Amino acid sequence: MALVPRPRTPDGLVDRDRELALLRTRLDELADGTSGCLLVEGPAGIGKTRLLDEVRTLAVAAGVWVRSARSSALEQDFAWGVVRQLFGTGAEDALGHDERFAVLRGLCELTTQLAEEAPFVLCVDDVQRCDEASLQFLAYLVRRLEGLPVLVVLAMRTGEPNRADDLAELVADETLTVVRPAPLTEEGTAALVADRLGPGADTFVATCHRMTSGNPLLLRQLLRALADQGIPPDAAHVDTVRAVGSRAIASLVTLRLRRMPAGVTTVARAVAMLGPTADLLSVADLAQLPEEDVAAALDLLARSEILLDGHPLDFVNPLVRDAIHADVPTGERALLVERLNRRLKSSSSRTDHAGSPTGVRR
């Protein structure tokens, strides 16, 4: 296998030439006094935050001021939380107004004053978790950027609950440019394998790519775990990738599930236990939930990039399935296995042992 170029940094960007070119172009335009707004969107782990980090790095290198904020589910119900991260105590005068419109106008005037001093970049990560008041300000500002040397860069995770109306207004603005980073190619995977473990055998790289579906965060978690155990990237250790990867990625997957309603977690576990026999009716039966609730949960799991969107029901990659399957508590697992056994016996008796479900995961 030919050696691949090493990334610029240990967690370097690969397969992002198009995105980096766009960022550089927008920063060049900002230096000339041109405003802009970029939205980086995609599923968890695709590299949105990493691109925002690159925006900040490029801006600082160019001598451009950066104001940053990161939304949090814990702070989502606190008004103006993101605004305060962006402007600090400088926003207090504007926030002192009683009427919402007066606050928005005051914040916009503050932005204008800062831009008159020097161009700057305004970054907000995880905007889908932004508090309602700050979202309104961002939507208000984006419509009034013309003539201001301000570049607004937002990152939004798809598939998560959000302030739908306010966020829809923000992302629907016609001046906004949407950037959707794609999963890594196998060549990009090879570059990160080479950086962490050394040049990898073709089969080793292909297994890493298949197991993580090209998700940069999942891949880095996998490679970190392999590096910690001193696993060389050769053909003899291909089988190790899946075993190590399942443990390394389990915490990421289960954390995402725990942010969802309990019924959604139950549905995900039922799909994992059923394996290739899973469909809406069998999941509803195993989870003992109404079919309408299961359908809604399946939709949310698909939007959250945990399940594939479509039929048959399956997870986005084997590591996600293994992580969810392994996370089923012992008592719940025993209960689900008992229900599975009853389903198998019932199906077998109806068909005289013909056409019985196969592939159930225990």
KARAZI-V593828 format. One record per backbone hydrogen bond with DSSP energy under -1.0 kcal/mol. CO is the residue of the C=O (numbers start at 0). NH is the residue of the N-H. If there is no record, write none. Layout:
# KARAZI-V593828
co=<CO	CO>
nh=<NH	NH>
This chain:
# KARAZI-V593828
co=<8	15	16	17	18	19	20	21	22	23	24	25	26	28	29	35	36	37	38	39	41	42	44	46	47	48	49	50	51	52	53	54	55	56	57	58	59	64	66	68	74	77	79	80	81	82	83	86	87	88	90	93	98	99	100	101	102	103	104	105	106	107	108	109	110	111	113	119	120	121	122	123	124	125	126	130	131	132	133	134	135	136	137	138	140	144	147	148	149	150	151	152	153	154	155	161	162	163	164	165	166	167	169	172	176	178	184	185	186	187	188	189	190	191	192	200	201	202	203	204	205	206	207	208	211	213	214	215	216	217	218	219	220	221	222	223	224	225	226	231	232	233	234	238	239	240	241	242	243	244	245	248	249	250	251	252	253	256	260	260	261	262	263	264	265	266	267	268	269	270	272	273	274	278	279	280	281	282	283	283	289	290	291	292	293	294	295	296	297	298	299	300	300	301	305	313	316	317	318	319	320	321	322	324	328	329	330	331	332	333	334	335	336	337	338	339	340	341	342	343	344	345	346	347	350>
nh=<11	19	20	21	22	23	24	25	26	27	28	29	30	33	32	151	176	153	178	155	157	45	216	50	51	52	53	54	55	56	57	58	59	60	61	63	62	120	122	124	77	80	83	84	85	86	87	89	90	91	94	96	102	103	104	105	106	107	108	109	110	111	112	113	114	115	117	150	66	152	68	154	70	128	129	134	135	136	137	138	139	140	141	142	143	147	149	119	35	121	37	123	39	126	41	163	166	167	168	169	170	171	172	175	38	40	188	189	190	191	192	193	194	195	196	204	205	206	207	208	209	210	211	212	214	183	218	219	220	221	222	223	224	225	226	227	228	230	229	233	200	236	237	242	243	244	245	246	247	248	249	252	253	254	255	256	257	259	263	264	265	266	267	268	269	270	271	272	273	274	360	276	277	282	283	284	285	286	287	288	293	294	295	296	297	298	299	300	301	302	303	305	306	304	315	307	320	321	322	323	324	325	326	327	332	333	334	335	336	337	338	339	340	341	342	343	344	345	346	347	348	349	350	352	353>
